[in-house]
């Protein structure tokens, strides 16, 4: 799973003793609105603000990517009656490092969305072998990629919490190759160069 310009999600499967990347469009799955706590109630309001701004329900990618960070920030600000006309992901990062409440909340949504996308992909594909974090945005945001919040949200699964606590999580640090390397290997295999 890798946030960057979008949110890339794929599964690496062992098929006949060969590892194969199974591409997907999981980043375009609907953002799950969860109810029951003040925190999740606020998320539902942010999703509603997003829908008012963009005319549709948000997806994972809408809150967990460079562009998604902008959409989250705008939706949060609009919810509180502030209008934002133009802002870049790097501006939001700078604001968050200066403790701006909207930027920090946008990163909280980013991190929780990342964890939920990883969790739901792990549930769907039963990927117990591990979660590999990649994507060009992670090295750029540093400590704003809140690993404790992500692990807590990832393991917050009633039926399989103990199983999810055992799934290894690793971060791939080469931002220049991350998703492109997997895409190139997939393309090479598809045209018959193995």
C-alpha positions in Angstrom: 0.0 0.0 0.0 1.5 3.3 -1.0 0.2 6.9 -0.8 1.6 9.3 -3.4 -0.2 11.1 -6.1 -3.0 8.5 -5.5 -3.3 5.6 -3.2 -1.8 2.4 -4.7 -3.0 -0.9 -3.2 -1.9 -4.3 -4.5 -1.5 -7.8 -3.2 1.7 -9.9 -3.5 0.6 -13.6 -3.8 2.6 -16.8 -3.9 1.1 -18.6 -6.9 2.8 -22.0 -7.8 5.9 -20.9 -5.9 6.2 -17.6 -7.9 5.4 -14.3 -6.3 2.9 -12.4 -8.4 1.7 -8.8 -7.9 -2.1 -8.7 -8.1 -2.9 -5.2 -9.1 -6.1 -3.5 -7.9 -7.8 -0.2 -7.5 -8.4 -0.4 -3.8 -7.6 3.3 -3.4 -10.9 4.0 -5.1 -12.9 2.0 -2.6 -15.4 4.0 -0.6 -14.1 5.7 2.6 -15.7 3.8 5.5 -17.8 6.0 7.7 -17.7 4.6 11.2 -20.0 5.7 14.0 -19.9 5.4 17.7 -17.4 7.8 19.2 -16.9 11.6 19.0 -13.8 11.0 16.9 -15.7 8.9 14.3 -18.7 11.2 14.4 -16.3 14.0 13.4 -15.0 11.8 10.5 -18.6 11.3 9.3 -19.1 15.1 9.3 -15.8 15.5 7.4 -17.0 12.9 4.8 -20.3 14.9 4.6 -18.4 18.1 4.1 -16.3 16.4 1.4 -19.5 15.3 -0.4 -20.9 18.8 -0.3 -17.6 20.2 -1.8 -17.0 17.5 -4.4 -20.5 16.1 -5.1 -19.7 12.5 -4.1 -18.8 10.2 -1.3 -15.0 10.1 -0.6 -12.8 7.2 -1.4 -9.7 6.1 0.5 -7.5 8.0 -2.0 -9.5 11.2 -1.4 -8.1 11.3 2.1 -4.9 9.3 1.8 -2.7 10.8 -1.0 -1.0 14.1 -1.7 -4.2 15.3 -3.4 -6.3 13.7 -0.7 -4.5 15.6 2.0 -5.6 18.8 0.2 -9.2 17.5 0.0 -9.2 16.5 3.6 -7.8 19.9 4.7 -10.4 21.8 2.6 -13.3 19.6 3.9 -12.2 20.1 7.5 -11.8 23.9 7.1 -15.2 24.1 5.3 -16.8 22.1 8.1 -15.6 24.8 10.6 -16.8 27.7 8.3 -13.4 28.5 6.8 -13.0 28.7 3.1 -9.7 27.6 1.5 -9.3 28.3 -2.2 -5.8 27.0 -2.9 -3.3 25.0 -0.9 -0.6 22.4 -1.7 0.2 19.2 0.1 3.6 20.6 1.1 1.9 23.7 2.6 -0.3 21.4 4.7 2.8 19.5 5.9 4.5 22.8 6.9 1.3 23.9 8.7 1.0 20.6 10.6 4.7 20.9 11.7 3.6 24.3 13.1 0.7 22.7 15.0 -2.1 24.1 12.8 -5.3 22.4 13.9 -6.7 21.8 10.4 -3.5 20.5 9.1 -3.0 18.1 12.1 -6.6 16.9 11.7 -6.0 16.4 7.9 -3.0 14.2 8.8 -5.0 12.3 11.4 -7.6 11.5 8.7 -4.8 10.6 6.3 -3.2 8.2 8.8 -6.5 6.6 9.9 -7.6 6.2 6.3 -4.2 4.6 5.5 -4.7 2.1 8.3 -8.3 1.3 7.3 -7.3 0.7 3.7 -4.5 -1.6 4.8 -6.8 -3.4 7.3 -9.6 -3.9 4.8 -7.2 -5.1 2.1 -5.7 -7.5 4.6 -9.2 -8.8 5.5 -10.3 -9.1 1.9 -7.2 -10.9 0.6 -6.2 -12.4 4.0 -2.7 -11.1 3.6 -1.2 -12.5 6.8 2.4 -12.4 5.4 2.8 -8.7 5.9 1.9 -5.2 5.0 4.5 -3.3 2.9 4.3 0.4 3.1 5.6 2.3 0.1 4.7 5.5 -1.8 6.4 8.7 -2.5 4.7 10.8 0.2 5.8 8.8 3.3 9.4 10.0 3.3 8.3 13.6 2.7 6.0 13.8 5.7 8.3 12.2 8.3 6.9 12.1 11.8 3.4 13.2 10.6 3.1 9.5 9.4 1.9 8.5 12.8 2.9 4.9 13.2 1.3 4.4 16.6 -2.1 5.8 15.4 -1.8 3.6 12.3 -1.0 0.4 14.2 -3.8 1.1 16.7 -6.3 1.7 13.9 -5.0 -1.3 11.8 -5.4 -3.7 14.8 -8.8 -2.3 15.8 -10.7 -5.2 14.3 -13.1 -7.0 16.6 -13.1 -10.5 15.1 -9.4 -10.7 14.2 -7.6 -8.3 16.5 -5.1 -11.0 17.7 -4.4 -12.1 14.2 -3.8 -8.5 13.0 -1.5 -7.8 15.9 0.8 -10.6 14.5 0.9 -9.3 10.9 4.3 -7.9 10.2 4.5 -4.3 8.8 7.5 -3.0 6.9 8.3 0.3 5.3 10.0 0.4 1.9 12.1 3.5 1.9 13.1 4.0 -1.7 10.7 6.7 -2.7 12.0 6.8 -6.2 11.3 3.2 -7.1 8.5 2.1 -4.8 5.3 1.7 -6.9 7.0 2.2 -10.2 9.2 -0.9 -9.7 6.1 -3.1 -9.1 4.3 -1.6 -12.1 7.3 -2.2 -14.3 7.6 -5.8 -13.2 3.9 -6.3 -13.8 4.1 -4.8 -17.3 7.2 -6.9 -18.1 5.4 -10.1 -17.1 2.3 -9.1 -19.1 4.2 -8.7 -22.3 6.1 -11.9 -21.8 9.5 -10.8 -20.6 10.1 -13.0 -17.5 
